[in-house]
Amino acid sequence: MGGILEITRRRISIFLELVKFEHTIFALPFAYLGMVLATDGWPGWWKFLWITVAMAAARTVAFAVNRSADRFYDSLNPRTANRPIPRGAMSAVEAWGIAAAAAIVLAIAAWQLNDLCLKLFPLAVVFLVGYSYTKRFTWASHWVLGFTDGLAPLGAWIAVRPRLSDPVPWLLLAAVTFWIAGFDLIYACQDADFDRRVGLHSFPARFGNARALFWAKVDHVLTVVLLGVVGVAASLGPIYWIGLAAVAVMLAYENSLVKPDDLSRVNLAFFTMNGYISITVFVAALLGLLV
């Protein structure tokens, strides 16, 4: 029995590593933000449950496909060679199986939420699967990734209020698109030389780290502006604006951590700061609604 438990524990650990479970903190608060803004509060436990399931399933599809699709490049890159598939802890077939199972769970969640969610499910899968391949042919892949993550608050809004005419979810989609693209540009600077060598089309590989970091700043300025427009459109209270000011400071600090010739603090900029930012936006918006 002990051996079975240990094998199970190890397989769960590998699965969580594959889907980067700790990164959930980036996207999930923005999905919940779309949810609470759509209802001006709490949508009920049933909606909350299935939105959470949908988010977890969507992330699993995206990461499982990404790790399988990139396994050849990951095995050549010293920074990524220890990921589960390159090191042999999981096969590409297993990863694709996980992606397929997660896609089924996502479809069930969409069906449980409403008809519009179910109708839009195939389009969501196109982006969840397709963004992993964009780096093969365009340096705009960072913005495609941002748009894919930006579907989270849009989808959560539609789950509660099934119509596409409201401006707020589209503003959230745009804000998340630029936020994610900005910090992905920062993160991608680590692999600029590798991407050039193997023919991948990241923005830093094409234009250099200095330009990539400049456009990361532009993206994050746009993020703050768009979140400001969200605050006006959703009539959020003073606490939201205090939170947004804090987010602006954190984004400025995040961008100050990395220089074209000094990438030593990329992980601090990527992991720590962005976790704080997503939680701050959600809490500030929630309190802005309630107070």
N, C-alpha and C positions, 0 to 999 in steps of 0.2 A: 504493500500500500504506500509506504514511504517513497519508493521509487517512482510510482505513478504520480504522486503528488509533486515530486521534484520535477519530473518531466513536464507536467502541466504548468507548474510555476514558471519554468524556463521558457516554454512556448508562449505563455502570456507575456512574459517580459520581452521576448523577441517581437511579438506582435505590437506591443506598445512602442517599442523602439522604431519599428517600421513606420507606424503612422504618426510618430512624433507627438505622442499624447500630450506632452507638456506645452505644445504650441496651441492647444485648444484655447488657452487664455487670450490669444490674439483675436480670434474670430468670434468666439461664442458671445462675449459681451455685446458686440455690435449686432448680432442676431437678436439677442434679447432687447437691444435698444429699438430695433424695428418693431418688435412685438409690443413693447409697452407704449411706444408712440402711436401705434395703430389703434390702441384701445384707450389711450389716455390713462393707463394704469395697468391693471392685472387682467389677463384674458381668461383666466381659469386654469385649473391644473391639467385638464385634458389637452388644451392647446399647448401649454408649456411642455408637457411630456413629449408630444409628437414633434414639436419644433426642436427640442433637444435631441431626440432620436434622429431626426432628419439631418441636423447639423453633424452629429457624430458619424452617421453613415456617409454623408457627402465628403467629409474630411478623409474617411477611410478609403473611399473610392479614389480620391485625388492622390493621396500619398502612396497607396499600393500600386497604382498605375505608374506614378512618377518613379518610384524606386525600381520597378520592373523595366520600364522604358529606358531608364538611365543607367542600367546595371553595367553596361560596357564602359561608359565614360567614368562611372564611379570607381570601377576597378582600376582605372589608370591614374586617378587623381589621389594623391596621398591624403588629402583632407577628407575624402569620402570612402576610401578603400575599406574602412572597417564597418561600413553599413551592413545590415544583415545579409543581403543577397551577395555582394562581392566577397564577403568572408565565408560564405557557405552555410550560414545559420538558417537560411530560408531559400527555397528555389524560386525562380521567376514564375513557374507554374503555380506554386502556392500563393504567391502575391496576386497573380491574376485571379485565382479562385477567391481570395479574400475580397478583391475589388468587385467581382461578380456578385458575391453574397451581399456585400454592402449596398450595391446598386438595387438589389431586390428589396432590402430593408428600406432604402430611400423611397422606392416606389410605393411601398406599403404606407410609409409615413405620409407621403403626399396624398395618397388615397384617403387616409384617415382625416387629413386636414380639410381639404375641399376640392372641388372639381377643377378650379383654375390651377391649383398647385399640381394636380395630377397631369393636366394638359401641358404644363410648362416643364414637367419632369424630364422629358427627352432633351430639351434644349439645355437644361442644367447639366445633364450627363455629357453632352457634347463639349462643354467648357471644362468640366471636371476631368475628362479624359484627354481632351485636345490640347490643353495648355502645356502639358508636359513635352509636347513635340514642337512647340513654336520656336524654341531656341535653336532648332536645326536650320531655320530659314529666315528669322527676323530678330533684330536687336530690340524690337518692341515687346518681346516676351514678358518683360517685367510688368508692363501695363496690362497685358492679357491676364497674368497672374492676379494683379490687383483687381481687375474686373471680375474674375472668377470668385475671389473672396468677397467682393462687394455684392455678389448675389445673395449673400447670407442675410443682411438686413432687409433687402428687397423681398426675399422669399419669406422671411418671418412676418413682414408686414402683410403680404398677400395671404399668408396662412390665417391671419386674423381678420383682415379686411380685403376680400377677394376682388379687387379692382386695380387697374393700372393708371388711373387718371390722377391720383394724388401726387403732388410734387415731392413731398417729404421723403418717401422711399428712394426716389431717383436721386435726390440730393445725397442721401446716405450712401447709395451705390457709388456715386462719383467721389465722395469723400474717402471712402474705404479704398477705392481704386487708386487714388493718388497716394494715400497713406502707405498701403502695401507696396506699391511700385517704388516709392521713395526708399523705404528701408530695404527692399530687395536689391535696388541699385547699390546701396551701401554694402550689403552682404556679398553681392556678385563681384565686387572689386577684388576679393580674395583670389578669385579664379580667373582673372583677366588673362594672365599669361597662359594658363592651361587651356582656356577656351580658344585662344588664338592658335595654339599648337594643334588642337584636334579639330578645328573648324567649326566650333560652336559660335553662335551669333549673339552673344550678350552685348549690352550697351558698353560696358567697360572694355570689352575686347575690341569693339569696333572704334570707339572714340577716346578711350583712355580713362583712367580713374579720376582725373581732375574734372573732366566734363561730367562723368557719372555722378560725382559728389555734388557738383553744381546743380544738376537736374534733380537730384534727391532733395536739395533745399527748395527748389521751385515746387516740386510735388508737395512738400510738407507745408509750404505757405498756402498752396491751393487747398490742402486738407483743412487748415484752420479757417480759411475763408468760407469754404462750403459748410463746415460745421456751424459757423456763425449764421449762415443763411438758414440752416436747419433750425437753429434756435429761434430765429424770427418767424419762420413759417409755422413752427409748432407752438409758438407763444410760450416758450419756456421761461421760467422765472429766474431771478438774480443768481441763484446758486449755480445754475447751468453756466452762466457767463464767468463766474469765478472758476469753475472747473475748466472751462475752455481756455481761460488765461493760463491756468496751470499746465494744460496740454501744450499750449504754444511754447511755454518755457521749456518743457520736457523735450519737445521736438527740436528746439534750438540747441539744447544741450546734447541731444543724440547726434545731431549733425556736427557738433563741435568735437566729438570724440574721435572722429576718423579723419585722417589726412591722406592725400594721394600717396605719400611716401611713408605713412605710418598707419598700418591696419591692425595694430596690436590690440585695440579695444573694440573691435568689431562685435565680439560676442556680448559685451556690455551694452553696446548700442542696440543690437538686434534683439536679444532675449529680455534683458532686464527692463530697459526703457519702454519697449513696446507693450510689455505686459502691464506696466503702470498706466500707460496711455489709454489702452482699451478699457481698463477697469474704471479709470477716472471719467472718461466720457460717459460710460453707462450710468455710473452712480450719480454724476452731476445732472444728467438728463432725467433720471428717475426722481431725484429730489426736486429738480426744476418743475416737474409735473405735479408733485405732491405738495410742495410748500408754496 
